[in-house]
Amino acid sequence: QVQVAESGGGLVQAGGSLRLSCVASGRIFSMSRMGWFRQAPGKQRELVASITNGGTTNYADSVKGRFTISRDNAKNTVYLQMNSLKPEDTGVYYCNAVTPITSAQTSRYWGQGTQVTVSS
């Protein structure tokens, strides 16, 4: 079963926009902090944005002001609206769900990734 699945990647010119979507299973989604990571070729995976169950967001400095993360709890979906895209935004974007197990332990679920390529 697919627990976390991303979609919406593609090829876009610099300055353009894309919206990524991530659907998670209901129990995972309702209990989880959701986040978007990305990994460029030859680089480590990095956190792009995250959102808590209550809607609190945080962003990497490199995307602040350009990207917006949101969640639709009724649809078990988290979105990443990416505007003013730059070539350096190119990479595979992964959806992540962090689910508490204990007060000091969490479980992470990863999607398979969706490719975002920004040209020019």
N, C-alpha and C positions, 0 to 999 in steps of 0.2 A: 504494500500500500504506500502511496505517496503521501507523506505527512506535510511536506513543505514544497511548494512548486512555484517557480518564478516564470514570468513571461513579460513581453513588451520590449525586449531588446531589439536592436537593429542598427542600421547605418544611418548616420545623420551628419550634416555639415556643421562645422563650427558655428556657434551662435544659435543653433536649433534646439529643439526640445524633444524629450521622450518621457513617457510615463511607464514605469515598471510596476507590475502587480505581483503580489505574492499571496497565495492562498494556502492556508494551513488547516489542519483538522481542527474541529471545533474545540475540543478539550485543550489541545496544545495552544491554540490561539488565545483562548479566554484566560489562560493562566500565564501567558508568556509576555515578556518584553520582546518586541520584534525589532529587528535591525536589518540594515543593508550593509553588506561588505562588498568590496571590489578587489580584484587582483589583476594588475597589469602584467604583461609578459616580463618575466625576469624579476618581478618584485613580490614582496610578501603581501598577503591579504591584509587589507586595512578596513577599519570601520568607517563607513560613510555617514550613516545616520541611524538613530534608534528612537523608539517610542515605547513608553510604558503603557500598561493597561489603562491608566488614567489619562493618557494623552500627553504626558510630558516628553518633550523631544530634546535631542541633542544632535549636533552636527560636527563633522570634521571641519576644521578651519578652512580647508581648501574648497569646500562646497557651500559654506555658510552664505546665505543670501541668494544662492542660485538653486539649491535643491530644497524640496519640502517633503517631509515624510508625514503620512497620515494613515489612519486605520479606520476601517468600517467594521465594527464588531458584528453587525448583523450578517455580514457577508464573509466573515473570517478572512478578511483581506487587508493587507497593508500595501500602501502605494508609495512610490518614490517619484515625485514630479521633478524632472531635471530640466532646468532652463539654462540658457546661455552656455551651452555645452562647449567644452574646450577639447582639443585633441588629447590632452593629458587625462581627460576623464575616461578614455578608452580602457576597456578591460572587461573581464567577466564579473558580473554582478551577482552576488549570492544573497539570498534571503536567509535569515537566521532567526530562530526562536529560542529564547532562553527561558526555561521552565524551572521554577524552584522545586527542589526535592526536599531539602532540609533548610534550616536557617543559614547554613554555611555551604550548601552544595546545590548546584544547578545542573540541568541537563540541556544540552544544545542539539538542535536539529538544523540541518543544512539542506537547502535546496541544491539542485544540480547546476544552477547558474544560467544566466542569460547574457549573451554577448552584446556589449555596447561598443560601437566603433564610431568615433568622431573624426571626420576627415577635415582636411585643410590645415 
